[in-house]
């Protein structure tokens, strides 16, 4: 199984591609699709959409996992991230790829066994699980 994970955003969209074989995970690629914050939102979403289609074509994921937005005080930012999520869903649905959404707490729980882990702890656990230096 090959999974494309997406951390949505409208300026920077993080991604990681992992493959699972016989209960072993291996990292195939990770990085970020980026746009300029000065570019109007519709053009940024289009640029990210094209980049995401490129990743889908390159890695042929069997599933796509998208992190749900954390809504705190900045509602405007959360709405923009929601638009990026919608764009990613359209890209995946257009290719017939199943989409799963996870909250940040669910991701932290799955990676570190504690839903309120800090970013550093999650990063270290990802390195351990993927055998990265």
Secondary structure, 3 states (H helix, E strand, C coil): CEEEEEECCCCEEEEEEEEEECCEEEEEEEEEEECCCCCCHHHHHHHHHHHHHHHHHHHCCCEEEEECCCCCCCHHHHHHHHHHHHHHHHHHHHCCCEEEEECHHHHHHHHHCCCCCCHHHHHHHHHHHHCCC
